[in-house]
Amino acid sequence: MIDNIIVGQSLGADELGAMGIVGPISLIFSACGNICSSGGAKAAQALGRGQRDRFCQIFTANMLFVVVSGTLFTAIEIAIAVQRSSND
C-alpha cells in the first residue's frame, strides 16, 4: 500500500498502473517459491525421520512441480515476447 502511494505521488498514474499489473504476477511467483520451499522442508523432515520412501515421494513431487511450473512460466514468457515483437 505504501509503495503505491509513493509511486502514485512521485512518479504518476502510468507508473502506478504498471505496478498494479506487476503485483499479481509477483505474487504468483512468490506462491510457487513458497510451495517449493515447503515441499523441500517436508522432504527434509521425512528424511530426518528415516522415512526414505516418503522422502522420495515428496522430493519427486516437488521436483515435478518445479519442472512443470518452470516450463509453463517459460512458455508464457516466450509467447508474450513473440507477440510483443510481432506488434513492434
N, CA, C and O atoms as CSV, one atom per row, in Angstrom:
chain,resi,resn,atom,element,x,y,z
A,1,MET,N,N,0.824,-1.183,0.000
A,1,MET,CA,C,0.000,0.000,0.000
A,1,MET,C,C,0.872,1.252,0.000
A,1,MET,O,O,0.616,2.197,-0.746
A,2,ILE,N,N,1.891,1.250,0.831
A,2,ILE,CA,C,2.785,2.407,0.904
A,2,ILE,C,C,3.514,2.587,-0.425
A,2,ILE,O,O,3.695,3.713,-0.888
A,3,ASP,N,N,3.930,1.486,-1.033
A,3,ASP,CA,C,4.601,1.578,-2.337
A,3,ASP,C,C,3.702,2.261,-3.354
A,3,ASP,O,O,4.158,3.112,-4.118
A,4,ASN,N,N,2.440,1.897,-3.366
A,4,ASN,CA,C,1.504,2.504,-4.316
A,4,ASN,C,C,1.346,3.996,-4.065
A,4,ASN,O,O,1.272,4.774,-5.017
A,5,ILE,N,N,1.294,4.403,-2.824
A,5,ILE,CA,C,1.164,5.824,-2.504
A,5,ILE,C,C,2.397,6.585,-2.971
A,5,ILE,O,O,2.282,7.648,-3.582
A,6,ILE,N,N,3.567,6.046,-2.684
A,6,ILE,CA,C,4.808,6.722,-3.075
A,6,ILE,C,C,4.924,6.816,-4.584
A,6,ILE,O,O,5.248,7.879,-5.115
A,7,VAL,N,N,4.661,5.716,-5.286
A,7,VAL,CA,C,4.758,5.735,-6.747
A,7,VAL,C,C,3.714,6.675,-7.346
A,7,VAL,O,O,4.021,7.439,-8.261
A,8,GLY,N,N,2.493,6.624,-6.841
A,8,GLY,CA,C,1.439,7.495,-7.356
A,8,GLY,C,C,1.743,8.961,-7.161
A,8,GLY,O,O,1.456,9.771,-8.042
A,9,GLN,N,N,2.315,9.321,-6.033
A,9,GLN,CA,C,2.612,10.717,-5.739
A,9,GLN,C,C,3.875,11.211,-6.448
A,9,GLN,O,O,3.923,12.355,-6.900
A,10,SER,N,N,4.882,10.368,-6.545
A,10,SER,CA,C,6.156,10.840,-7.085
A,10,SER,C,C,6.340,10.573,-8.577
A,10,SER,O,O,6.979,11.369,-9.265
A,11,LEU,N,N,5.800,9.479,-9.087
A,11,LEU,CA,C,6.051,9.139,-10.489
A,11,LEU,C,C,4.857,9.384,-11.400
A,11,LEU,O,O,5.035,9.843,-12.528
A,12,GLY,N,N,3.657,9.092,-10.945
A,12,GLY,CA,C,2.485,9.371,-11.763
A,12,GLY,C,C,1.578,8.179,-11.944
A,12,GLY,O,O,1.848,7.080,-11.458
A,13,ALA,N,N,0.493,8.424,-12.655
A,13,ALA,CA,C,-0.566,7.429,-12.824
A,13,ALA,C,C,-0.141,6.261,-13.713
A,13,ALA,O,O,-0.519,5.121,-13.442
A,14,ASP,N,N,0.629,6.517,-14.757
A,14,ASP,CA,C,1.054,5.431,-15.649
A,14,ASP,C,C,1.923,4.415,-14.911
A,14,ASP,O,O,1.750,3.206,-15.066
A,15,GLU,N,N,2.856,4.919,-14.112
A,15,GLU,CA,C,3.731,4.026,-13.351
A,15,GLU,C,C,2.953,3.273,-12.284
A,15,GLU,O,O,3.251,2.113,-11.999
A,16,LEU,N,N,1.951,3.930,-11.687
A,16,LEU,CA,C,1.111,3.262,-10.703
A,16,LEU,C,C,0.308,2.142,-11.360
A,16,LEU,O,O,0.123,1.080,-10.767
A,17,GLY,N,N,-0.168,2.374,-12.579
A,17,GLY,CA,C,-0.874,1.325,-13.328
A,17,GLY,C,C,0.034,0.144,-13.626
A,17,GLY,O,O,-0.409,-1.004,-13.572
A,18,ALA,N,N,1.300,0.408,-13.941
A,18,ALA,CA,C,2.253,-0.677,-14.196
A,18,ALA,C,C,2.485,-1.498,-12.936
A,18,ALA,O,O,2.612,-2.721,-13.003
A,19,MET,N,N,2.540,-0.841,-11.804
A,19,MET,CA,C,2.695,-1.578,-10.545
A,19,MET,C,C,1.477,-2.444,-10.264
A,19,MET,O,O,1.607,-3.539,-9.717
A,20,GLY,N,N,0.295,-1.964,-10.634
A,20,GLY,CA,C,-0.919,-2.748,-10.438
A,20,GLY,C,C,-0.935,-4.012,-11.268
A,20,GLY,O,O,-1.503,-5.025,-10.859
A,21,ILE,N,N,-0.316,-3.958,-12.429
A,21,ILE,CA,C,-0.244,-5.129,-13.298
A,21,ILE,C,C,0.813,-6.116,-12.795
A,21,ILE,O,O,0.595,-7.328,-12.822
A,22,VAL,N,N,1.927,-5.611,-12.348
A,22,VAL,CA,C,3.041,-6.456,-11.932
A,22,VAL,C,C,2.794,-7.116,-10.577
A,22,VAL,O,O,3.315,-8.202,-10.323
A,23,GLY,N,N,2.018,-6.488,-9.711
A,23,GLY,CA,C,1.784,-7.008,-8.365
A,23,GLY,C,C,1.265,-8.432,-8.333
A,23,GLY,O,O,1.873,-9.274,-7.672
A,24,PRO,N,N,0.160,-8.747,-9.018
A,24,PRO,CA,C,-0.342,-10.123,-9.000
A,24,PRO,C,C,0.631,-11.141,-9.610
A,24,PRO,O,O,0.704,-12.283,-9.157
A,25,ILE,N,N,1.361,-10.728,-10.618
A,25,ILE,CA,C,2.346,-11.626,-11.229
A,25,ILE,C,C,3.440,-11.949,-10.217
A,25,ILE,O,O,3.882,-13.094,-10.114
A,26,SER,N,N,3.864,-10.954,-9.486
A,26,SER,CA,C,4.867,-11.162,-8.439
A,26,SER,C,C,4.350,-12.111,-7.370
A,26,SER,O,O,5.104,-12.949,-6.876
A,27,LEU,N,N,3.086,-11.995,-7.007
A,27,LEU,CA,C,2.507,-12.886,-6.008
A,27,LEU,C,C,2.450,-14.333,-6.506
A,27,LEU,O,O,2.633,-15.264,-5.722
A,28,ILE,N,N,2.201,-14.523,-7.784
A,28,ILE,CA,C,2.181,-15.877,-8.351
A,28,ILE,C,C,3.566,-16.513,-8.247
A,28,ILE,O,O,3.689,-17.676,-7.861
A,29,PHE,N,N,4.612,-15.750,-8.593
A,29,PHE,CA,C,5.971,-16.274,-8.481
A,29,PHE,C,C,6.321,-16.573,-7.027
A,29,PHE,O,O,6.964,-17.583,-6.740
A,30,SER,N,N,5.904,-15.706,-6.111
A,30,SER,CA,C,6.164,-15.931,-4.688
A,30,SER,C,C,5.455,-17.184,-4.187
A,30,SER,O,O,6.018,-17.953,-3.409
A,31,ALA,N,N,4.221,-17.387,-4.636
A,31,ALA,CA,C,3.474,-18.577,-4.220
A,31,ALA,C,C,4.166,-19.846,-4.694
A,31,ALA,O,O,4.259,-20.819,-3.945
A,32,CYS,N,N,4.646,-19.844,-5.919
A,32,CYS,CA,C,5.359,-21.026,-6.425
A,32,CYS,C,C,6.635,-21.280,-5.636
A,32,CYS,O,O,6.972,-22.429,-5.350
A,33,GLY,N,N,7.343,-20.219,-5.285
A,33,GLY,CA,C,8.545,-20.370,-4.458
A,33,GLY,C,C,8.221,-20.923,-3.088
A,33,GLY,O,O,8.962,-21.752,-2.560
A,34,ASN,N,N,7.113,-20.469,-2.503
A,34,ASN,CA,C,6.704,-20.979,-1.191
A,34,ASN,C,C,6.313,-22.451,-1.260
A,34,ASN,O,O,6.620,-23.218,-0.347
A,35,ILE,N,N,5.645,-22.846,-2.325
A,35,ILE,CA,C,5.280,-24.255,-2.492
A,35,ILE,C,C,6.541,-25.121,-2.585
A,35,ILE,O,O,6.622,-26.184,-1.970
A,36,CYS,N,N,7.512,-24.654,-3.357
A,36,CYS,CA,C,8.758,-25.415,-3.498
A,36,CYS,C,C,9.506,-25.521,-2.175
A,36,CYS,O,O,10.020,-26.586,-1.835
A,37,SER,N,N,9.568,-24.423,-1.427
A,37,SER,CA,C,10.312,-24.463,-0.171
A,37,SER,C,C,9.609,-25.317,0.877
A,37,SER,O,O,10.267,-26.006,1.656
A,38,SER,N,N,8.273,-25.278,0.905
A,38,SER,CA,C,7.582,-26.123,1.877
A,38,SER,C,C,7.695,-27.597,1.495
A,38,SER,O,O,7.753,-28.457,2.374
A,39,GLY,N,N,7.727,-27.899,0.210
A,39,GLY,CA,C,7.956,-29.278,-0.224
A,39,GLY,C,C,9.333,-29.763,0.172
A,39,GLY,O,O,9.497,-30.911,0.585
A,40,GLY,N,N,10.324,-28.895,0.049
A,40,GLY,CA,C,11.671,-29.249,0.474
A,40,GLY,C,C,11.759,-29.472,1.974
A,40,GLY,O,O,12.465,-30.367,2.439
A,41,ALA,N,N,11.032,-28.646,2.730
A,41,ALA,CA,C,11.024,-28.814,4.187
A,41,ALA,C,C,10.357,-30.130,4.581
A,41,ALA,O,O,10.843,-30.834,5.466
A,42,LYS,N,N,9.253,-30.459,3.929
A,42,LYS,CA,C,8.575,-31.735,4.217
A,42,LYS,C,C,9.478,-32.923,3.863
A,42,LYS,O,O,9.530,-33.914,4.591
A,43,ALA,N,N,10.182,-32.811,2.743
A,43,ALA,CA,C,11.097,-33.886,2.349
A,43,ALA,C,C,12.223,-34.033,3.366
A,43,ALA,O,O,12.612,-35.149,3.712
A,44,ALA,N,N,12.744,-32.908,3.845
A,44,ALA,CA,C,13.819,-32.959,4.834
A,44,ALA,C,C,13.334,-33.590,6.143
A,44,ALA,O,O,14.070,-34.339,6.785
A,45,GLN,N,N,12.102,-33.285,6.531
A,45,GLN,CA,C,11.552,-33.887,7.749
A,45,GLN,C,C,11.418,-35.402,7.595
A,45,GLN,O,O,11.742,-36.162,8.507
A,46,ALA,N,N,10.937,-35.823,6.433
A,46,ALA,CA,C,10.796,-37.262,6.194
A,46,ALA,C,C,12.158,-37.947,6.206
A,46,ALA,O,O,12.297,-39.042,6.751
A,47,LEU,N,N,13.152,-37.315,5.616
A,47,LEU,CA,C,14.495,-37.891,5.605
A,47,LEU,C,C,15.059,-37.951,7.022
A,47,LEU,O,O,15.713,-38.925,7.393
A,48,GLY,N,N,14.807,-36.909,7.809
A,48,GLY,CA,C,15.281,-36.891,9.191
A,48,GLY,C,C,14.637,-37.972,10.048
A,48,GLY,O,O,15.256,-38.475,10.986
A,49,ARG,N,N,13.405,-38.328,9.733
A,49,ARG,CA,C,12.717,-39.393,10.470
A,49,ARG,C,C,13.098,-40.786,9.974
A,49,ARG,O,O,12.673,-41.790,10.546
A,50,GLY,N,N,13.888,-40.843,8.921
A,50,GLY,CA,C,14.293,-42.130,8.370
A,50,GLY,C,C,13.265,-42.735,7.428
A,50,GLY,O,O,13.345,-43.919,7.103
A,51,GLN,N,N,12.304,-41.940,6.987
A,51,GLN,CA,C,11.265,-42.413,6.066
A,51,GLN,C,C,11.738,-42.185,4.625
A,51,GLN,O,O,11.303,-41.252,3.950
A,52,ARG,N,N,12.618,-43.042,4.190
A,52,ARG,CA,C,13.243,-42.850,2.871
A,52,ARG,C,C,12.229,-42.916,1.727
A,52,ARG,O,O,12.323,-42.132,0.783
A,53,ASP,N,N,11.270,-43.830,1.792
A,53,ASP,CA,C,10.269,-43.926,0.729
A,53,ASP,C,C,9.415,-42.662,0.660
A,53,ASP,O,O,9.127,-42.150,-0.422
A,54,ARG,N,N,9.015,-42.166,1.839
A,54,ARG,CA,C,8.212,-40.933,1.887
A,54,ARG,C,C,9.031,-39.759,1.361
A,54,ARG,O,O,8.509,-38.908,0.641
A,55,PHE,N,N,10.312,-39.710,1.719
A,55,PHE,CA,C,11.204,-38.663,1.216
A,55,PHE,C,C,11.255,-38.677,-0.304
A,55,PHE,O,O,11.153,-37.630,-0.944
A,56,CYS,N,N,11.412,-39.859,-0.878
A,56,CYS,CA,C,11.489,-39.969,-2.342
A,56,CYS,C,C,10.200,-39.510,-3.003
A,56,CYS,O,O,10.233,-38.859,-4.048
A,57,GLN,N,N,9.063,-39.845,-2.399
A,57,GLN,CA,C,7.775,-39.412,-2.955
A,57,GLN,C,C,7.642,-37.890,-2.931
A,57,GLN,O,O,7.274,-37.277,-3.933
A,58,ILE,N,N,7.941,-37.290,-1.791
A,58,ILE,CA,C,7.803,-35.834,-1.660
A,58,ILE,C,C,8.799,-35.123,-2.568
A,58,ILE,O,O,8.447,-34.163,-3.253
A,59,PHE,N,N,10.037,-35.595,-2.571
A,59,PHE,CA,C,11.066,-34.955,-3.387
A,59,PHE,C,C,10.729,-35.042,-4.867
A,59,PHE,O,O,10.902,-34.071,-5.603
A,60,THR,N,N,10.250,-36.196,-5.305
A,60,THR,CA,C,9.871,-36.364,-6.710
A,60,THR,C,C,8.713,-35.440,-7.078
A,60,THR,O,O,8.739,-34.804,-8.132
A,61,ALA,N,N,7.698,-35.361,-6.218
A,61,ALA,CA,C,6.571,-34.472,-6.485
A,61,ALA,C,C,7.017,-33.019,-6.512
A,61,ALA,O,O,6.546,-32.236,-7.337
A,62,ASN,N,N,7.924,-32.656,-5.613
A,62,ASN,CA,C,8.419,-31.288,-5.566
A,62,ASN,C,C,9.200,-30.944,-6.834
A,62,ASN,O,O,9.007,-29.875,-7.412
A,63,MET,N,N,10.065,-31.831,-7.258
A,63,MET,CA,C,10.849,-31.575,-8.470
A,63,MET,C,C,9.957,-31.560,-9.709
A,63,MET,O,O,10.199,-30.790,-10.639
A,64,LEU,N,N,8.939,-32.398,-9.725
A,64,LEU,CA,C,7.988,-32.382,-10.833
A,64,LEU,C,C,7.270,-31.033,-10.893
A,64,LEU,O,O,7.083,-30.471,-11.973
A,65,PHE,N,N,6.869,-30.518,-9.728
A,65,PHE,CA,C,6.231,-29.203,-9.686
A,65,PHE,C,C,7.178,-28.123,-10.199
A,65,PHE,O,O,6.762,-27.238,-10.947
A,66,VAL,N,N,8.439,-28.189,-9.806
A,66,VAL,CA,C,9.415,-27.193,-10.248
A,66,VAL,C,C,9.573,-27.224,-11.766
A,66,VAL,O,O,9.580,-26.177,-12.414
A,67,VAL,N,N,9.698,-28.408,-12.325
A,67,VAL,CA,C,9.896,-28.530,-13.774
A,67,VAL,C,C,8.648,-28.083,-14.540
A,67,VAL,O,O,8.750,-27.350,-15.524
A,68,VAL,N,N,7.476,-28.522,-14.090
A,68,VAL,CA,C,6.238,-28.171,-14.791
A,68,VAL,C,C,5.970,-26.670,-14.690
A,68,VAL,O,O,5.658,-26.032,-15.695
A,69,SER,N,N,6.089,-26.102,-13.495
A,69,SER,CA,C,5.826,-24.668,-13.357
A,69,SER,C,C,6.875,-23.844,-14.097
A,69,SER,O,O,6.541,-22.825,-14.701
A,70,GLY,N,N,8.124,-24.264,-14.060
A,70,GLY,CA,C,9.164,-23.554,-14.802
A,70,GLY,C,C,8.931,-23.599,-16.299
A,70,GLY,O,O,9.115,-22.598,-16.991
A,71,THR,N,N,8.529,-24.744,-16.795
A,71,THR,CA,C,8.221,-24.874,-18.226
A,71,THR,C,C,7.022,-24.015,-18.606
A,71,THR,O,O,7.025,-23.361,-19.649
A,72,LEU,N,N,6.006,-24.019,-17.767
A,72,LEU,CA,C,4.822,-23.221,-18.026
A,72,LEU,C,C,5.145,-21.727,-18.034
A,72,LEU,O,O,4.725,-21.003,-18.937
A,73,PHE,N,N,5.891,-21.267,-17.031
A,73,PHE,CA,C,6.268,-19.851,-16.987
A,73,PHE,C,C,7.122,-19.466,-18.191
A,73,PHE,O,O,6.954,-18.384,-18.754
A,74,THR,N,N,8.031,-20.344,-18.582
A,74,THR,CA,C,8.882,-20.064,-19.745
A,74,THR,C,C,8.054,-19.977,-21.017
A,74,THR,O,O,8.262,-19.075,-21.829
A,75,ALA,N,N,7.122,-20.900,-21.201
A,75,ALA,CA,C,6.279,-20.873,-22.403
A,75,ALA,C,C,5.432,-19.610,-22.456
A,75,ALA,O,O,5.272,-19.017,-23.523
A,76,ILE,N,N,4.895,-19.200,-21.333
A,76,ILE,CA,C,4.093,-17.971,-21.302
A,76,ILE,C,C,4.952,-16.765,-21.637
A,76,ILE,O,O,4.537,-15.909,-22.419
A,77,GLU,N,N,6.134,-16.686,-21.062
A,77,GLU,CA,C,7.014,-15.551,-21.326
A,77,GLU,C,C,7.462,-15.518,-22.795
A,77,GLU,O,O,7.547,-14.443,-23.390
A,78,ILE,N,N,7.744,-16.673,-23.372
A,78,ILE,CA,C,8.128,-16.713,-24.789
A,78,ILE,C,C,6.964,-16.266,-25.659
A,78,ILE,O,O,7.161,-15.524,-26.620
A,79,ALA,N,N,5.746,-16.712,-25.334
A,79,ALA,CA,C,4.569,-16.302,-26.106
A,79,ALA,C,C,4.349,-14.799,-26.019
A,79,ALA,O,O,3.998,-14.162,-27.012
A,80,ILE,N,N,4.552,-14.239,-24.853
A,80,ILE,CA,C,4.396,-12.791,-24.694
A,80,ILE,C,C,5.472,-12.048,-25.467
A,80,ILE,O,O,5.192,-11.039,-26.115
A,81,ALA,N,N,6.702,-12.544,-25.403
A,81,ALA,CA,C,7.803,-11.888,-26.121
A,81,ALA,C,C,7.599,-11.941,-27.630
A,81,ALA,O,O,7.855,-10.959,-28.326
A,82,VAL,N,N,7.139,-13.085,-28.141
A,82,VAL,CA,C,6.894,-13.212,-29.582
A,82,VAL,C,C,5.761,-12.296,-30.002
A,82,VAL,O,O,5.843,-11.660,-31.053
A,83,GLN,N,N,4.711,-12.215,-29.209
A,83,GLN,CA,C,3.590,-11.341,-29.531
A,83,GLN,C,C,4.015,-9.888,-29.524
A,83,GLN,O,O,3.607,-9.126,-30.401
A,84,ARG,N,N,4.828,-9.485,-28.551
A,84,ARG,CA,C,5.282,-8.100,-28.488
A,84,ARG,C,C,6.182,-7.763,-29.651
A,84,ARG,O,O,6.083,-6.667,-30.203
A,85,SER,N,N,7.080,-8.691,-30.051
A,85,SER,CA,C,7.997,-8.399,-31.144
A,85,SER,C,C,7.267,-8.337,-32.480
A,85,SER,O,O,7.690,-7.601,-33.371
A,86,SER,N,N,6.189,-9.087,-32.640
A,86,SER,CA,C,5.444,-9.028,-33.898
A,86,SER,C,C,4.581,-7.771,-33.980
A,86,SER,O,O,4.227,-7.338,-35.077
A,87,ASN,N,N,4.241,-7.183,-32.840
A,87,ASN,CA,C,3.462,-5.954,-32.843
A,87,ASN,C,C,4.325,-4.731,-33.074
A,87,ASN,O,O,3.804,-3.691,-33.477
A,88,ASP,N,N,5.613,-4.813,-32.836
A,88,ASP,CA,C,6.510,-3.647,-32.988
A,88,ASP,C,C,6.827,-3.358,-34.411
A,88,ASP,O,O,7.564,-2.415,-34.700
